[in-house]
Amino acid sequence: MSYIEAIILGVVQGLTEFVPISSSGHLILVHNIFGETGIDLSVDAILQLASILAVLIYFRIDIVRVVSTLFRHIAGKGVEQGDKNLLYAIVLGTIPAFVLGILLESKMETVFRSAHLVAYALIAGSAIMFFAERYALKNRELNAKRGFMVGCFQALALVPGISRSGATISGGLLAGLSREAATRFSFVLSFPIIVGSGLKKFLDLSASGNLFDIGAPLVLSFILSFLVGLLSIDLLLRYLKNHNLHIFVWYRLILAFLIIIFL
């Protein structure tokens, strides 16, 4: 991998992993443009690690709170209802994507890599986001049932182009969460899934014998992806405090039609 490609992949992953425009869809497009059929296993694993680290650092307080609640709950100690609701919401919200990911694993590496499928998924994801903004419920608190509902939306994002953050934020809005609460829960809910996905990729990389075959371009890609990811999370949270998802809907639609026309 060249340094130019490393820079492009790092920036694209860091930006699109957290902004609701689909990271997997954009990475597939980047590799189509570079004339490659798929994302190299080592690149995929390293970029996933950068995303994990970005979420872990930015939401460290929330993640520590969830882990602490889990151990206190197991130990039979008192847990505040809000913390218990968050824990149950994450546990139940993780199940749909976990189960569907196992069932569709083979399809994700073949059928789901088509550029035109990405385009149609971008359009479908845009429709979900537009619908969520238009018909969102109001003033509901997060609980296990609503967490599971958001998790079902997260499972849709296994199709490249849907966007995990776009789907889960939309699910949160339709469940009645505020836009800010839906966005924060979207990121915290993502942590178990991206950790599990990253672990699997590193195990696959180890099995291939290329675990330590990491050169300077990959290191550069990791650093850029991590830094851009942190910045993207912060900017998105700030933006969605006072704005809706419509700008992302329009971007996705324009990109989808460009893909259909030119790829």
Secondary structure, DSSP 8 states (H G I E B T S, - for coil): --HHHHHHHHHHHHHHTTSTT-HHHHHHHHHHHTT-SS--HHHHHHHHHHHHHHHHHHTHHHHHHHHHHHHHHHTT----HHHHHHHHHHHHHHHHHHHHHHHTHHHHTTGGG-HHHHHHHHHHHHHHHHHHHHH---S----HHHHHHHHHHHHHTTSTTS-HHHHHHHHHHHTT--HHHHHHHHHHHHHHHHHHHHHHHHHHHHHTT-TT---HHHHHHHHHHHHHHHHHHHHHHHHHHH--SHHHHHHHHHHHHHHHHH-
